[in-house]
Amino acid sequence: QQPVQSPQAVILREGEDAVINCSSSKALYSVHWYRQKHGEAPVFLMILLKGGEQKGHEKISASFNEKKQQSSLYLTASQLSYSGTYFCGTEIRGNTPLVFGKGTRLSVIA
Amino acid sequence: NAGVMQNPRHLVRRRGQEARLRCSPMKGHSHVYWYRQLPEEGLKFMVYLQKENIIDESGMPKERFSAEFPKEGPSILRIQQVVRGDSAAYFCASSPGQANTGELFFGEGSRLTVL
């Protein structure tokens, strides 16, 4: 039931783009994205609740393809501050605790 | 408004001792979740509590682990007779309602080391 994230790790130069994928073997009710910097608490990025929904905040956006049971997180023109581990959390139905993937470690270098 | 507070931040125990981890949710939040994180691993769900009730403990090991969220005071995750495999970071998160209606607010975590 744990979602699968890919890639496991990625290194970018400042200004480059990245895509992080999250896929599930089961139909999804919602997908949540969090970012965790080393030694810190995970921080919420966004929730996607509907199939085909796309959300965005500045240069970080995400899509949710209900049919493919997957979500993608898009980071555009990456900044050094984007470095960290990105986790997707999924629900197969409402009102249930999130199940998180193993994470994607993103390193942005100057 | 203070965030989710966890203590202790670091805890060292010898095998066989007990570990107690505390979590005070954000003000106004009545839902608490505990997750365990091993190095290079994701956050593994352990237990979901509301005040005085355990809602979902499907991720809790059957033995030695227990959790509570009393009417007054913080939520407590208790690990009895710790073993080396219990070494991990334990994160608490809170929300005002069901998780799917909004974000989870995480604490800084409690890092348990078992010698």
Interface residues (C-beta under 8 A of the other chain):
Chain A: Q2 Y29 S30 H32 Y34 E40 A41 P42 V43 F44 I47 L49 F87 G89 E91 G94 N95 T96 P97 L98 V99 F100 G101 K102 G103
Chain B: V4 Y33 Y35 E40 E41 G42 L43 K44 F45 Y48 D56 G59 F91 Q98 A99 N100 G102 E103 L104 F105 F106 G107 E108 G109
